């Protein structure tokens, strides 16, 4: 069901836990276990009542627990804000938490949320496969479970998957390199961390493009582990080798920042096309300056809209036409940079 990528802009819990500003606080969610339902049947009944319950002014559809892996970059912060706003506009209360990229923290958040008996649904940007046990417990308690942005491989206890097609971003990044450089050139690939869900998904797109465009010679292929420092160290060795590099693809903007510094040090910044993901502000600045060709936005608003719509349908007892919903990413280049920034005014 994946569509061709749009080229222009388209329409206490656990120590160290970070709580985001939202429509509710986690103090309520962390109620002691003696307030939890004593049977699965009672929890399911309460959830059903909460899903249809309305306040005197008809505003409340119930409370959602929205869990993010982290909000350490501009995209994740924006997505967090957008989900809370979108869900509240639809009539939900929202508690919004982040897990500082820690799987155990996120699993604990899920379990404490279940024990509180407050939530009709959980929307989770997942830290890893370990949270699936929490999803099982949530469904047994009658809570709707939706994964958004980062999901899990085992969706047995997930009611709906909402994501942006990361594989499409990988494919399109290389296709755009071909468009500029022709079908025969030397490509360097900067991956994320090995085995990470986003790494696997984007790499699927890279590999699909490499199978199609057989003239591409991958001269370097390594892991930058999602951060500028490691990407710099990696690519410094590549550029010092003397091997010609004609194009570069990076799996996120953080690593692209490090790569651009190495390119600057070697006097080739702006002459080698580079694409990455996330549309962070420093990368947008680099696009404006001609130092990078483009970056992909994971279309947070479309993901939030789809997740809230699916939640409402599921709580109303409707059957979704598709359990997996993939929205199109947004490619930002110099051609639509001004329009993109205007659409995100106040975010950066």
FENCOR-V905638 format. One line per field, one symbol per residue. ss: DSSP state (H for helix, E for strand, C for the rest). phi: phi as a letter, one per 20 degrees, with the letter a starting at -180 (. if undefined). burial: # if it has 16 or more other C-alpha atoms within 10 Angstrom, else .. A space follows every 10 residues. Layout:
ss = ???
phi = ???
burial = ???
This chain:
ss = CCCCCECCCC CCCCCCCEEC CCCCCHHHHC CCHHHCCCCH HHHHHHHHHH HHCCCCCCCC CCEEEEEECC CCCHHHHHHH HHHHHHHHHH CCEEEEEECC CCHHHHHHHH HHHHHHCCEE EEEECCCCHH HHHHHHHHHH CCCEEEEECC CCCCCCCCCE EEEECHHHHH HHHHHHHHHH HCCCCEEEEE ECCCCCHHHH HHHHHHHHHH HHCCCCEEEE EEECCCCHHH HHHHHHHHHH CCCCCCEEEE CCHHHHHHHH HHHHHCCCCC CCEEEEECCC HHHHHHHHCC CCCEEEECCH HHHHHHHHHH HHHHHCCCCC CCCEEEECCE EEECCCHHHH HHHCCCCC
phi = .fdfffedfd h.ecgnfdde fbfadegffe gfffeffecf ffffffffff fdfcfgemee doddddddga cecfffffff fffgfffffe oeecdccddl mdffffffff ffffffmede bcdceeerff ffffffffff enefdcecmd dcfedgddeb dcbeffffff ffgfffffge dnecaedddd eeefnfgfff fffgfgffff ffdfefdeec bbdelmcfff fffffgffff fnffcdbccc ebfgffffff fffffemcfn edfccbcolf ffffffffen ebfabdeelg ffffgfffff gffffeneef fcfdddeefd edcffcffff fffdgned
burial = ....#.#.#. ......#.## .###.#..## #....##... ..##.###.# #........# ########## #...###### ########.# ########## ###.###### ########## ########.. ##.####### ########## ##..#.#### ########## ########.. #.#.###### ###...#### ######.### ..#..##..# ########.# ##.###.#.. ....###### ########## ###.....## .######### #.##.###.# ########## ########.# ##.##..... ....###### ####..#..# ........
